[in-house]
Each structure stands twice: as structure tokens, then as C-alpha cells.
């Protein structure tokens, strides 16, 4: 009799464990954007897996799996992409799906980007009041297809990337274009043709969301703010060390302190500058009587620059300043339950293919070879990246892990040469 009782207890325990595992698995499948955005257990990052100087070379599913294992190991759970007209997005979703099959505990979600162009974009005479209807329709439809194919992975759709900001002069559109497509996607949700819990947004510069010049304050923008599920804001003090440098050098002449403290003070001003831009969007939304979640869709800091941000420019680019900015912004996000899609996971050499040392190629937390920049060294020290890496090479530190060598390339901030 005692043996029968013991056997029953064991069977019931196994059933309980199985049920708990199924509940966890079901929870992961059904988790929503509302639950993961602003949740410190789900850090976010922008991801491009491009390893070559041209996007003609799309990263394979296996290469993307390498990257996913790196990002998962250091805690990331939400990735942001930018378009679906290359194989990159579908390969990423396939890679995540395969890893989930291989390991039931693997957890990664995607903010799927939908690229939007104006009519005659990338020509000498773009028409910003009209859209490239054929291309944009294909882009939206493909994003919907992928979102419906992988509903347990795709939790957010972003219509346009910096698609409304006026300095994107080659392709930007008026808010009415973004509004049209956001409404279309929201209608699909209401018709059960798209997951009702998927969140729809557009990811754009702080000024485009009303936080800057009043020329952006249009009726269509206000309507857009009202129909998106949340606001995704971009802020880049790195670029403004050149284009709007007063915060960068404002009190530097009067700073009687060590070079290291000058650097730290400059980076604190930089993060405060980004936060101020972010808060300006929140203030604008409040001023028009709308309550809406607001998160940071992009912000980052380059580690190398042979252009405006290097030794002959503002001296903003290096791994130490990247480390300081990253930590400042992550602390702000955690304290305020704000998701920050940090830009970006890996360096991408296609962005400025004519200039290998151009800053646009070097925003990653990891180099294109897969080396951990200074901001990631602690993760290497803690063994989180042991046994994984790019091209089957284990993740190593830049500068062979010698901080003193890294600091040689760190320059005290300078005034812009603009």
C-alpha cells in the first residue's frame, strides 16, 4: 500500500511539473507588447546582422543564430528590425523559431520594421507629399504576413523609420502617409486579420513626434499620436555634438578638473540632452490631451569616427564614451520603466561602405568580427559569453582586454569644427 501511495505521489508531481511547464510555455507564447515594453526583464536592442560592406550579402539563418545566442546570453529579449524587403527579417524570425524548437526556454521577441518611402525617393526630386504606393504596399503586406506567421515572436509593427523627419530629405513623408498605414493595420486587428494584441507604432526622431520645431505640429500628427498604440522616439546627442554642440562644449572652458571628469561630465550632459528630447515628446503629447505610452526606439553612441566626431571634429567617438552613455541611458530607462532600443547590437559595415572608419559603421556593442567593446567587457569577465561567438570564434575583448590601451584612443571633448 505504501508503495502505491508513493507511486501516486510521484505521478502527481510529474503531472504538476508538466502543467507548470506548459503554463510557462503558454505564457511566453501569449505575452504581449504591453507586458514587455517598459519591463526591465525584457531589455531591447536594434539588430542588424549584416557582416559585409553591402546588403547584397544577407546574413544566413545560421549566422543570425550565432548573434541571437550572444544577445540572449547578455540578457536581451526584444530585437528591432527596419524593413522586410530583404531576407534579413524573415531569416531572423526563422532563426528565432528554430531556436525555440531546439530549446523550449529560448525567448526572443521582435519589433518588426516596415520601411516607408515617399514618391520618387532617393532621386534628385523626391515628392514628400506622396508615397511610393507600390513599394510601401508590398512592404506592409509582407510585414503582415510575417506577423501572422510568427505571432508568438512578432509583438510590434513599426511603420516607417525616421520617415517623417525633414532631414531625411531623400525619402521622408508627411504624417498623413504614416497615419494611413497605421489605420490600415489597426483595422486588420479589429477584423481579426492581425493579432489583436500586437502593438502598432512609427519609430521616429523626437522632433517628428512634436518635441521640436512647431512646423511638425500638424493635425495629421496629432491624429497619428492618437491611433498608434505607443510612441517610439529617437534621440541622438552623438550627432548633435556636431550639429548642435552647445550641450557638448557649453561649460568645458570653465571646467577646472581632470580630463576623465571632463569626459564624464560631457557624457552626463549628453544623456541629459537625450532625456530632455524624450521628455519634450511626452510634454507635447500631454499638451494635446492624449495619454500614450512613450519609449525610446533608438539611441546610441559610435566608438570610431573618421568624420565629424573624431579627432579632427568633436572627439565624441570612442569606446569609453560609448560605455558611459550606454550606462547613463540604461540607468534612466530602468528607473523609469522605459524600454530603450539601444542602437545597436553589432557594427554594420554597409552603412558607410566607402569609409570603413565612418561613424555609422561603428554603433555596435560588438564589432563586426564579434569582439566585445568596452561596454561589454564585464559580460566577458563574468563568463556569460563563454563558448559562443561569430564565425564559431569565441567572443574576445577589444584592445586584448587592456583598458590602458583602450584609453589611449579616448580624447577629451572638443568644440565642433562645423
HELIX and SHEET records of a PDB file:
HELIX    1   1 UNK A    2  UNK A   30  1                                  29    
HELIX    2   2 UNK A   33  UNK A   36  1                                   4    
HELIX    3   3 UNK A   61  UNK A   73  1                                  13    
HELIX    4   4 UNK A   87  UNK A  102  1                                  16    
HELIX    5   5 UNK A  133  UNK A  149  1                                  17    
HELIX    6   6 UNK A  175  UNK A  190  1                                  16    
HELIX    7   7 UNK A  206  UNK A  209  5                                   4    
HELIX    8   8 UNK A  214  UNK A  216  5                                   3    
HELIX    9   9 UNK A  219  UNK A  227  1                                   9    
HELIX   10  10 UNK A  237  UNK A  243  1                                   7    
HELIX   11  11 UNK A  246  UNK A  249  1                                   4    
HELIX   12  12 UNK A  252  UNK A  254  5                                   3    
HELIX   13  13 UNK A  259  UNK A  287  1                                  29    
HELIX   14  14 UNK A  319  UNK A  336  1                                  18    
HELIX   15  15 UNK A  359  UNK A  361  5                                   3    
HELIX   16  16 UNK A  374  UNK A  376  5                                   3    
HELIX   17  17 UNK A  377  UNK A  381  1                                   5    
HELIX   18  18 UNK A  390  UNK A  392  5                                   3    
HELIX   19  19 UNK A  398  UNK A  401  5                                   4    
HELIX   20  20 UNK A  403  UNK A  408  1                                   6    
SHEET    1   A 8 UNK A  43  UNK A  46  0                                        
SHEET    2   A 8 UNK A  76  UNK A  80  1                                        
SHEET    3   A 8 UNK A 109  UNK A 114  1                                        
SHEET    4   A 8 UNK A 154  UNK A 161  1                                        
SHEET    5   A 8 UNK A 199  UNK A 205  1                                        
SHEET    6   A 8 UNK A 230  UNK A 234  1                                        
SHEET    7   A 8 UNK A 293  UNK A 299  1                                        
SHEET    8   A 8 UNK A 340  UNK A 342  1                                        
SHEET    1   B 2 UNK A 118  UNK A 119  0                                        
SHEET    2   B 2 UNK A 127  UNK A 131 -1                                        
END                                                                             
